[in-house]
């Protein structure tokens, strides 16, 4: 499959260049320069990829380097930590509760009166 794609792209690009040279009066020297610059560009891309790939591999394979793994580690640390929260009815550290509003539903909701 890959070989057929290569051959078909080679044939179509050759036909494109032939049409440009034959019918649009493009000089063959321009085609040679384009071909040489294309080879230089592809070679530079290959060399750049070969030089950068070890660096990318090192960055991506380092454990705990991603943001998601750091968030998971912090969540695990919070879950493992001993958190001392004072109870609600503790007068030293709990929230103050008004004894006149002892109903859980709110003031006036638990009473049977419909009018004041």
Secondary structure as GFF3:
##gff-version 3
##sequence-region A 1 116
A	DSSP	alpha_helix	2	23	.	.	.	ID=ss1
A	DSSP	alpha_helix	28	61	.	.	.	ID=ss2
A	DSSP	alpha_helix	67	80	.	.	.	ID=ss3
A	DSSP	three_ten_helix	99	101	.	.	.	ID=ss4
###
